[in-house]
């Protein structure tokens, strides 16, 4: 099942959710968040394409997304303006806005 959402729309949703969570630190975090969330959506697009081609299992997809989430968290944690809880909240908020369309496109819960 193809993803019915444009990846740029998903990226915009992730950025908006993170901005709301990191309001006070947003200007310092924004360039890093945008790059990491772009990587995140690119990884999702790849997983969906591989799944549609029968070339990735659900377990492999989950492992890949766990790695991507940890990488994004590490980048945000490196920014002095935010702490661990704020970084985790931003990532969780960003993922929450794309969870339903991505899981629907895959046919199983990835996020």
Rosetta blueprint (number, residue, H / E / L):
1 X L
2 X L
3 X L
4 X L
5 X L
6 X L
7 X H
8 X H
9 X H
10 X H
11 X H
12 X H
13 X H
14 X H
15 X H
16 X H
17 X H
18 X H
19 X H
20 X H
21 X H
22 X L
23 X H
24 X H
25 X H
26 X H
27 X H
28 X H
29 X H
30 X H
31 X H
32 X H
33 X H
34 X H
35 X H
36 X H
37 X H
38 X H
39 X H
40 X H
41 X H
42 X H
43 X H
44 X H
45 X H
46 X H
47 X H
48 X H
49 X H
50 X H
51 X H
52 X H
53 X L
54 X L
55 X L
56 X L
57 X L
58 X H
59 X H
60 X H
61 X H
62 X H
63 X H
64 X H
65 X H
66 X H
67 X H
68 X H
69 X H
70 X H
71 X H
72 X H
73 X H
74 X H
75 X H
76 X H
77 X H
78 X L
79 X L
80 X L
81 X L
82 X L
83 X L
84 X H
85 X H
86 X H
87 X H
88 X H
89 X H
90 X H
91 X H
92 X H
93 X H
94 X H
95 X H
96 X H
97 X H
98 X H
99 X H
100 X H
101 X H
102 X H
103 X H
104 X H
105 X H
106 X H
107 X L
108 X L
109 X L
110 X L
111 X L
